[in-house]
């Protein structure tokens, strides 16, 4: 049997005056709040529009251009597959033949690899401490790879078609070419400092995605402007990266930590810096046939090889992303765009003050302009030798100048920074700034 619910009278169904008042007040408050929020948002948008200046528009446009160029520079998947296949064939062969270990380093490991770049590798061997011994080891590498070419499957034979030794360079190297004549792999001996520096750069790169993007674009700019060839006296890639790192360390809200905040222990590096040692640190062997002209064979053979004993020491710096952020929480507070940062990069190194030279340390974020040191010594002090007006970038680990240069060379290099800075401020596109050197 069904029961019908009792009818509700009109009087019972109607809300009380108190309830109607409460609902009305609630609706008014909700409407007012929504209108207030919307009005505030519109006000902020209007203020933002008013604040939009030609400079701000330029920075936004440059950001888009930086991202576009970086996307075009990224290595395709096939390049990584080729690296895996090539090293999978070469590494076990050379390690079995020579002992030691074959370690990849440089841009293929630190985040700055670009489309079409070759692979840098180092054979770490005990008892190969002179240039003469290293050349003999490279000869053994050449012989082993030539035999690999004859006996290997078709893909490997295509990858390793020819091996050429560059004996006269300060850092001797075996260059491997594929069947199309492209240099696909460079192998050096006991370039352990370059391996360590590559690992440091990789840590910095992993901390913020902007480091990789900016680094690739700056390297591309330098190559197109023909100022990224250490063997010809211009910038090594390591120098360009340190220049970028310094900028990112010294923003009002830093993006990267100072090296001293990452340092686990001090290293006992030889403070006397020679050009050969600097090239070892940069990880770039020159191929200009320089064998230390004017020096005896013994001096030329040993120059730059002290400490190259075939040992990979424990890294003297922190490598954990989480631990670095825990120690330096301020690193998460910077929201500058890659366009802003690139313009600041050229603003810093293209400044008139920088023309007079400066010493820069990523170790502690310090910069010393040489023009500030002019005027001689104070009374009672020994007169100091005159510092050439050049850029001195010091390796944060060894404190050595990684890219010695002459005043004439720095004038040319600084001129390229000035050109880029001026063109960007005048509204040029990044493609126009990069251009082709003529």
C-alpha positions as CSV (number, residue, x, y, z in Angstrom):
1,X,0.0,0.0,0.0
2,X,1.4,3.4,-1.1
3,X,1.3,6.4,1.2
4,X,1.1,9.9,-0.2
5,X,3.3,12.5,1.4
6,X,1.3,15.2,3.1
7,X,0.8,18.4,1.1
8,X,3.0,21.3,2.0
9,X,1.2,24.5,2.6
10,X,2.3,27.8,0.9
11,X,3.0,29.3,4.3
12,X,5.2,26.4,5.2
13,X,7.1,26.4,1.9
14,X,7.8,30.1,1.8
15,X,11.2,31.0,3.4
16,X,11.2,33.1,6.4
17,X,12.1,36.9,6.2
18,X,15.4,36.2,8.1
19,X,16.3,33.4,5.6
20,X,15.5,35.7,2.6
21,X,17.7,38.5,4.1
22,X,20.6,36.0,4.6
23,X,20.3,34.8,1.0
24,X,20.2,38.3,-0.4
25,X,23.3,39.4,1.6
26,X,25.2,36.3,0.4
27,X,24.3,36.9,-3.2
28,X,25.4,40.5,-2.9
29,X,28.7,39.6,-1.3
30,X,29.4,37.0,-4.0
31,X,28.5,39.4,-6.8
32,X,30.6,42.1,-5.3
33,X,33.6,39.8,-4.7
34,X,33.5,38.5,-8.3
35,X,33.2,41.9,-9.7
36,X,36.1,43.1,-7.5
37,X,38.3,40.2,-8.6
38,X,37.4,40.7,-12.3
39,X,38.0,44.5,-11.9
40,X,41.3,43.9,-10.3
41,X,42.4,41.5,-13.0
42,X,41.4,44.0,-15.7
43,X,43.2,46.8,-13.9
44,X,46.4,44.7,-13.7
45,X,46.1,43.8,-17.4
46,X,45.6,47.5,-18.3
47,X,48.6,48.5,-16.2
48,X,50.7,45.7,-17.8
49,X,49.6,47.0,-21.2
50,X,50.6,50.5,-20.2
51,X,54.0,49.2,-19.0
52,X,54.6,47.5,-22.4
53,X,57.6,49.4,-23.8
54,X,59.5,48.9,-27.0
55,X,62.3,47.4,-24.9
56,X,59.9,44.9,-23.3
57,X,58.5,44.0,-26.7
58,X,62.1,43.5,-28.0
59,X,63.0,41.2,-25.2
60,X,59.8,39.1,-25.7
61,X,60.6,38.9,-29.4
62,X,64.2,37.9,-28.7
63,X,63.0,35.2,-26.4
64,X,60.9,33.6,-29.1
65,X,63.9,33.8,-31.5
66,X,66.2,32.2,-29.0
67,X,63.8,29.3,-28.4
68,X,63.4,28.9,-32.2
69,X,67.1,28.8,-32.9
70,X,67.7,26.4,-30.0
71,X,65.1,24.0,-31.3
72,X,66.8,24.0,-34.7
73,X,70.1,23.2,-33.0
74,X,69.0,20.2,-31.0
75,X,70.5,16.9,-32.0
76,X,68.0,14.5,-33.6
77,X,67.4,11.1,-32.1
78,X,69.4,9.5,-34.9
79,X,72.5,11.4,-33.7
80,X,72.2,9.9,-30.2
81,X,71.7,6.5,-31.7
82,X,74.8,6.9,-33.8
83,X,76.8,7.9,-30.8
84,X,75.6,4.8,-28.9
85,X,76.4,2.5,-31.9
86,X,79.8,4.1,-32.5
87,X,81.0,4.0,-28.9
88,X,79.5,0.5,-28.5
89,X,81.9,-0.7,-31.2
90,X,85.0,1.5,-30.4
91,X,85.0,1.4,-26.5
92,X,85.4,-2.3,-25.9
93,X,87.9,-2.7,-28.7
94,X,90.2,0.1,-27.4
95,X,89.8,-0.8,-23.7
96,X,90.8,-4.4,-24.4
97,X,93.7,-3.4,-26.6
98,X,95.2,-0.6,-24.5
99,X,93.7,-1.1,-21.1
100,X,92.3,1.9,-19.2
101,X,89.0,3.4,-20.1
102,X,87.5,5.4,-22.9
103,X,85.5,8.3,-21.5
104,X,83.3,10.7,-23.5
105,X,83.3,14.4,-22.5
106,X,82.7,17.9,-23.9
107,X,79.4,19.0,-25.5
108,X,78.1,15.4,-26.1
109,X,78.0,15.0,-22.3
110,X,77.5,18.5,-20.8
111,X,74.2,19.5,-22.5
112,X,75.6,21.7,-25.3
113,X,75.7,19.1,-28.1
114,X,74.2,20.4,-31.3
115,X,73.0,18.9,-34.6
116,X,75.9,17.6,-36.6
117,X,78.6,17.8,-33.8
118,X,81.2,15.2,-33.4
119,X,82.0,13.2,-30.2
120,X,85.0,13.9,-28.0
121,X,86.5,11.0,-26.1
122,X,89.5,10.5,-23.9
123,X,91.5,7.3,-23.3
124,X,92.5,7.4,-19.6
125,X,95.7,5.3,-19.3
126,X,98.2,4.8,-16.6
127,X,101.9,5.7,-17.3
128,X,101.2,7.9,-20.3
129,X,102.5,11.2,-18.9
130,X,104.5,12.6,-21.8
131,X,103.4,13.8,-25.1
132,X,105.7,11.3,-26.8
133,X,104.1,8.4,-25.0
134,X,100.6,9.7,-25.8
135,X,101.4,9.9,-29.5
136,X,102.5,6.3,-29.5
137,X,99.3,5.3,-27.8
138,X,97.3,7.2,-30.4
139,X,99.2,5.2,-33.1
140,X,98.1,2.0,-31.4
141,X,94.5,3.4,-31.4
142,X,94.8,4.1,-35.2
143,X,96.0,0.6,-35.9
144,X,93.2,-1.0,-33.8
145,X,90.5,1.1,-35.5
146,X,91.9,0.3,-39.0
147,X,91.5,-3.4,-38.2
148,X,88.0,-2.7,-36.9
149,X,87.1,-1.2,-40.3
150,X,88.1,-4.3,-42.2
151,X,86.4,-6.8,-39.9
152,X,83.3,-4.9,-38.6
153,X,79.7,-5.1,-39.8
154,X,78.7,-2.6,-42.5
155,X,77.4,0.1,-40.2
156,X,80.5,0.2,-38.1
157,X,82.8,0.1,-41.2
158,X,80.8,3.1,-42.5
159,X,81.3,4.9,-39.1
160,X,85.0,4.3,-39.0
161,X,86.3,4.7,-42.5
162,X,89.6,6.6,-41.9
163,X,91.7,7.6,-38.9
164,X,94.1,10.6,-38.9
165,X,96.6,11.5,-36.2
166,X,97.3,15.1,-35.3
167,X,100.7,14.6,-33.7
168,X,102.0,18.2,-33.7
169,X,99.2,19.7,-31.6
170,X,99.7,20.5,-28.0
171,X,97.0,17.9,-27.3
172,X,97.6,15.2,-29.8
173,X,94.4,13.6,-31.1
174,X,93.2,10.8,-33.3
175,X,90.5,12.0,-35.6
176,X,88.0,9.4,-36.9
177,X,86.1,10.0,-40.2
178,X,83.1,8.2,-41.6
179,X,82.7,7.0,-45.2
180,X,81.3,10.4,-46.1
181,X,84.5,12.1,-44.9
182,X,82.8,13.7,-41.8
183,X,84.9,13.9,-38.6
184,X,82.7,11.9,-36.2
185,X,85.0,11.2,-33.2
186,X,88.1,12.8,-31.7
187,X,90.2,10.7,-29.2
188,X,92.8,12.2,-26.9
189,X,94.9,10.6,-24.1
190,X,94.7,11.5,-20.4
191,X,92.8,14.8,-21.0
192,X,91.4,14.3,-17.5
193,X,91.0,17.9,-16.7
194,X,88.7,18.4,-19.6
195,X,86.6,15.5,-18.4
196,X,86.3,17.1,-15.0
197,X,85.4,20.4,-16.4
198,X,82.8,18.8,-18.6
199,X,81.2,17.2,-15.5
200,X,81.1,20.6,-13.8
201,X,79.4,22.2,-16.7
202,X,76.9,19.3,-16.8
203,X,76.0,20.0,-13.2
204,X,75.3,23.7,-13.9
205,X,73.3,22.8,-17.0
206,X,71.1,20.4,-15.1
207,X,70.2,23.1,-12.6
208,X,68.2,25.3,-15.0
209,X,66.9,24.7,-18.5
210,X,67.9,28.2,-19.5
211,X,71.6,27.4,-19.2
212,X,71.4,24.8,-22.0
213,X,69.3,27.0,-24.3
214,X,71.5,30.0,-23.9
215,X,74.7,28.1,-24.1
216,X,73.8,26.5,-27.4
217,X,72.7,29.8,-29.0
218,X,75.8,31.6,-27.8
219,X,78.0,28.9,-29.1
220,X,76.1,29.0,-32.4
221,X,76.6,32.8,-32.6
222,X,80.3,32.5,-31.9
223,X,80.8,29.8,-34.5
224,X,78.9,31.8,-37.1
225,X,80.9,34.9,-36.3
226,X,84.1,32.8,-36.5
227,X,85.3,33.5,-32.9
228,X,84.9,29.9,-31.5
229,X,88.1,28.2,-32.5
230,X,90.7,28.0,-29.8
231,X,93.4,26.7,-32.2
232,X,93.1,30.0,-34.1
233,X,93.4,32.1,-31.0
234,X,89.7,32.9,-30.4
235,X,87.3,31.6,-27.8
236,X,87.2,28.0,-26.6
237,X,83.7,26.7,-25.9
238,X,84.6,26.3,-22.2
239,X,85.4,30.0,-22.1
240,X,82.1,31.0,-23.6
241,X,80.3,28.8,-21.1
242,X,82.1,30.3,-18.2
243,X,81.2,33.8,-19.4
244,X,77.5,32.7,-19.4
245,X,77.8,31.0,-16.0
246,X,79.2,34.2,-14.5
247,X,76.3,36.2,-15.8
248,X,73.8,33.7,-14.4
249,X,75.6,33.6,-11.0
250,X,75.5,37.3,-10.6
251,X,71.9,38.2,-11.4
252,X,69.9,40.0,-8.6
253,X,68.2,36.7,-8.1
254,X,71.0,34.2,-9.1
255,X,70.2,31.3,-11.4
256,X,73.4,29.3,-10.8
257,X,75.4,28.9,-7.6
258,X,78.9,30.2,-7.1
259,X,81.5,27.5,-7.4
260,X,82.7,28.1,-3.8
261,X,79.1,27.1,-2.7
262,X,79.5,23.8,-4.6
263,X,83.1,23.0,-3.6
264,X,83.7,19.9,-1.6
265,X,87.4,20.3,-1.2
266,X,90.2,22.5,-2.6
267,X,92.4,21.1,-5.2
268,X,96.2,21.4,-5.2
269,X,96.5,22.7,-8.8
270,X,99.8,24.2,-10.1
271,X,99.1,27.9,-10.2
272,X,101.6,28.5,-13.0
273,X,99.4,28.6,-16.2
274,X,100.7,27.9,-19.6
275,X,98.8,28.1,-22.9
276,X,99.1,24.3,-23.3
277,X,97.6,23.7,-19.8
278,X,94.8,26.0,-20.6
279,X,94.0,24.1,-23.8
280,X,93.9,20.9,-21.8
281,X,91.4,22.4,-19.4
282,X,89.2,23.7,-22.2
283,X,89.0,20.2,-23.6
284,X,89.9,21.4,-27.1
285,X,93.0,20.2,-28.8
286,X,94.4,22.6,-31.4
287,X,95.5,21.2,-34.8
288,X,97.7,24.1,-36.0
289,X,100.9,22.1,-35.9
290,X,102.2,24.0,-32.9
291,X,104.7,21.8,-31.1
292,X,106.0,24.4,-28.7
293,X,108.3,26.2,-31.1
294,X,111.7,27.3,-29.7
295,X,111.7,24.6,-27.0
296,X,113.8,21.5,-26.7
297,X,112.1,18.2,-27.6
298,X,112.1,17.2,-24.0
299,X,110.4,20.5,-23.0
300,X,107.8,20.2,-25.8
301,X,107.1,16.6,-25.0
302,X,106.5,17.3,-21.3
303,X,104.8,20.7,-21.5
304,X,101.3,20.7,-20.2
305,X,101.3,17.1,-19.1
306,X,102.2,17.4,-15.4
307,X,99.6,15.6,-13.3
308,X,98.2,13.8,-16.4
309,X,98.8,10.4,-14.8
310,X,95.7,8.6,-16.0
311,X,93.7,8.9,-12.8
312,X,90.2,10.3,-12.5
313,X,90.1,11.7,-9.0
314,X,86.9,12.1,-7.0
315,X,85.0,15.2,-8.2
316,X,85.8,18.2,-5.9
317,X,82.3,19.7,-6.3
318,X,78.7,18.8,-5.5
319,X,76.8,17.0,-8.2
320,X,73.4,16.4,-6.7
321,X,70.7,18.8,-8.0
322,X,68.7,18.4,-4.8
323,X,71.6,19.0,-2.5
324,X,72.6,22.2,-4.3
325,X,69.1,23.6,-4.2
326,X,68.9,22.7,-0.5
327,X,72.1,24.7,0.1
328,X,71.2,27.6,-2.2
329,X,67.3,27.9,-2.1
330,X,67.6,31.4,-3.7
331,X,68.3,29.8,-7.1
332,X,64.6,29.1,-7.6
333,X,63.6,32.8,-7.5
334,X,64.7,34.1,-10.9
335,X,62.0,34.3,-13.7
336,X,64.0,36.2,-16.3
337,X,63.4,35.1,-19.9
338,X,66.1,33.7,-22.2
339,X,65.7,36.8,-24.3
340,X,66.3,39.1,-21.4
341,X,69.3,37.1,-20.3
342,X,70.9,36.9,-23.8
343,X,70.6,40.7,-24.1
344,X,72.2,41.1,-20.7
345,X,75.0,38.8,-21.8
346,X,75.9,41.0,-24.7
347,X,75.3,44.1,-22.6
348,X,77.9,42.9,-20.0
349,X,80.6,41.7,-22.4
350,X,80.0,44.4,-25.0
351,X,80.2,47.3,-22.5
352,X,82.8,50.0,-23.0
353,X,84.3,49.2,-19.6
354,X,84.9,45.6,-20.7
355,X,87.0,46.9,-23.6
356,X,89.8,47.6,-21.1
357,X,89.9,44.0,-20.0
358,X,88.7,42.2,-16.8
359,X,89.5,39.2,-14.7
360,X,86.4,37.1,-13.9
361,X,86.1,34.3,-11.4
362,X,83.1,31.9,-11.4
363,X,84.6,30.6,-8.2
364,X,83.3,33.6,-6.1
365,X,81.4,35.7,-8.7
366,X,84.0,38.5,-8.6
367,X,85.1,40.7,-11.5
368,X,88.1,43.1,-11.5
369,X,88.3,45.6,-14.3
370,X,91.8,46.4,-15.2
371,X,91.1,50.1,-15.8
372,X,90.4,50.3,-12.1
373,X,93.9,49.2,-11.3
374,X,95.7,51.8,-13.4
375,X,97.7,54.6,-11.8
376,X,100.6,52.5,-10.4
377,X,101.3,51.0,-7.0
378,X,100.6,52.8,-3.7
379,X,103.6,54.1,-1.8
380,X,105.7,51.3,-0.3
381,X,104.4,48.6,-2.6
382,X,106.3,46.7,-5.2
383,X,105.3,47.9,-8.7
384,X,103.1,45.4,-10.4
385,X,103.5,44.3,-14.0
386,X,101.1,46.0,-16.4
387,X,98.1,43.7,-17.1
388,X,97.2,43.5,-20.8
389,X,93.7,44.8,-21.4
390,X,92.1,41.5,-22.2
391,X,89.4,39.2,-20.9
392,X,90.8,36.7,-18.3
393,X,88.4,33.9,-17.5
394,X,89.6,31.7,-14.8
395,X,88.7,28.0,-14.3
396,X,86.8,27.8,-11.0
397,X,88.6,24.6,-10.1
398,X,92.2,25.4,-11.0
399,X,92.0,29.2,-11.0
400,X,94.0,29.2,-14.3
401,X,93.3,31.4,-17.2
402,X,91.5,29.1,-19.6
403,X,91.9,31.3,-22.7
404,X,95.1,33.4,-22.9
405,X,94.9,36.0,-25.6
406,X,96.7,39.1,-26.9
407,X,95.3,42.6,-26.8
408,X,94.8,42.6,-30.6
409,X,92.7,39.4,-30.4
410,X,90.6,40.7,-27.5
411,X,89.9,43.9,-29.5
412,X,88.4,41.8,-32.3
413,X,86.5,39.6,-29.9
414,X,85.1,42.5,-27.9
415,X,84.1,44.1,-31.2
416,X,81.8,41.2,-31.8
417,X,80.1,41.6,-28.5
418,X,79.7,45.3,-29.2
419,X,78.2,44.6,-32.6
420,X,75.7,42.1,-31.1
421,X,74.7,44.5,-28.3
422,X,74.2,47.5,-30.6
423,X,72.2,45.5,-33.1
424,X,69.9,44.1,-30.5
425,X,69.3,47.5,-28.9
426,X,68.5,48.9,-32.4
427,X,65.8,46.2,-32.8
428,X,67.6,43.8,-35.1
429,X,66.5,40.2,-35.2
430,X,68.6,37.5,-33.7
431,X,69.2,36.0,-37.1
432,X,70.6,39.4,-38.3
433,X,72.8,39.6,-35.2
434,X,74.2,36.1,-35.8
435,X,74.6,36.5,-39.5
436,X,77.5,35.2,-41.5
437,X,80.9,36.6,-40.8
438,X,82.2,38.6,-43.8
